Structures are given as structure tokens and as C-alpha cells.
Amino acid sequence: MNLGSLLHGSSRPASPTGRTIGTPRMYDLVTTVLFAGRRRQAFSALAVASGARTGDRILDVGCGTGYFVRMLAEIAGPPGSVVGVDAAPEMIAHASSRSRSAANVSFEVGSAGALSFPGASFDVVVSSLTMHHVAPAEQLAAVQEMRRVLRPGGTLLIAEFQAPTGHAWKLLLGPTGLTAMGHAVPHVEALVATVGFTEIRRASVPPVLQYVRATNARQAGSA
Ligand SMILES: C[S@@+](CC[C@H](N)C(=O)[O-])C[C@H]1O[C@@H](n2cnc3c(N)ncnc32)[C@H](O)[C@@H]1O
């Protein structure tokens, strides 16, 4: 067993919609190591980049243990709300139990390519480190769904790993396969453009993240 299998849960076979993770505690532990103590800093930067504000309705697709959901819930506050969706029931059970004290948070099992929410029901949609888990055949549908559930003018933020530079990072991350993931964000950026998002921007968040941020263009004539 290496760092990659610890991170991704070695015993879980891929489903038709993607590769889920059924080991939430191990995932959080290994992720903490991967971010070298800078997980909170990195996700705070993603929260700022998402433009989330007090009162927003926010969706996190592939929410895992709910780490980012809880952070976004502090920003959205009681007038707002955050929903986390993940295809792994174990992740949703763990995220729900860790978030019991947050009244403006909810979770549900679901797949990125077939979201259960009505159209235009969120101000912000985020998805971190999940697109590389979604089955290739489902990735376009996933981004289409993210656009469908976003209100016109709403913001999408998708974060993925970026290949870190530096010898120490390569030694640490080599066994995970993450150093070969430089293609992930450019691929996501292309999908986001294909489904009609506008104002697309890409940026890095040290030590290991890159994100695409985009706007769900308002239709001509809409308010
Ligand atoms: C690497 S984890 C990321 C978790 C969390 N977003 C984070 O940043 O720590 C990827 C997550 O995507 C979930 N997942 C895999 N395929 C999915 C799909 N088709 N729809 C929704 N979630 C999926 C996995 O179960 C897992 O929790």
C-alpha cells in the first residue's frame, strides 16, 4: 500500500460514474499530510476565489468529508446554505456526522453527472479534487449539470491537483500519481468552455492546487 492507495481507498472498484472513496478518516489524514499543514490556507484561498458571500446558496460537488462545505458555511452564514453531494455513502455519513452543529449545511448521496437539484438553485458551485474521480464518459455531463443548477451570473470553481515542483514534493507525491496530473485543470478548463461558461480564469493555489473559475453567463434579456 502506498500514499496514493491510502488517499484513494485501495479496495474500492470504479463504478460506472466514477471512483468513489469509502475511507473518510484515512482520506482526511492523508490529505492533511499532502497539504503539509497548509490545507486550511489553501481552501480559504479557494473560498475567496469562488466569490462566496454571506447569504449565498452554495453547492459542493464531490464534497468528500465535508471539509470545504464547513468552511463555506461559515462564509454563507445563517441566511445562506451549503449542500454537499458525494457518490460515496460513507463520505456523506461521515460529513453529516462531523457537521451536526452547522444548521445551514446539508448533505446527500448523488452523482456529479445527474444532480437532483432544480435549475438555477445555487449562487456558487464548487468542486475540489473530484473531477479526476468522475468517469471520463460522465465528465462533460458533470460540468453541464453544474451549469444547469447555477443561477445566471453565478460562479463555478473547480479545483484539481497541479504537479508540484521541487525535489521534496516529488519524493512525497511520486507514489500517489499526483505528479502526473498536470493535465487535469487544462482538461477541466476545456470542458467548462465547451458547456458555455464565460469569464474563465485559471490560477494556482500553493502547494498543490490549481483552479478554474468561471461565470454562468446571463441569457440576453435576463435580469
Ligand atoms: C479526492 S476526493 C475530494 C473530496 C473533497 N472535495 C476534497 O477536496 O477533499 C474525491 C471525491 O469524489 C467522490 N466522487 C467520485 N466520483 C463521483 C461522482 N461521479 N459524483 C460525485 N462524487 C464523486 C469520491 O467519493 C470522493 O469523495
The ligand as an ORCA input file, in Angstrom:
! r2SCAN-3c Opt
* xyz 0 1
  C     -10.321     13.181     -3.770
  S     -11.939     13.266     -3.083
  C     -12.214     15.015     -2.857
  C     -13.043     15.321     -1.663
  C     -13.166     16.792     -1.302
  N     -13.852     17.544     -2.333
  C     -11.819     17.392     -1.028
  O     -11.445     18.362     -1.702
  O     -11.132     16.927     -0.108
  C     -12.998     12.896     -4.477
  C     -14.421     12.645     -4.060
  O     -15.230     12.499     -5.233
  C     -16.203     11.493     -4.966
  N     -16.732     11.034     -6.261
  C     -16.192     10.161     -7.147
  N     -16.967     10.062     -8.255
  C     -18.027     10.895     -8.066
  C     -19.172     11.228     -8.843
  N     -19.385     10.704    -10.064
  N     -20.060     12.111     -8.326
  C     -19.863     12.652     -7.092
  N     -18.799     12.377     -6.308
  C     -17.886     11.507     -6.785
  C     -15.460     10.467     -4.135
  O     -16.309      9.601     -3.422
  C     -14.621     11.385     -3.244
  O     -15.261     11.679     -2.032
*
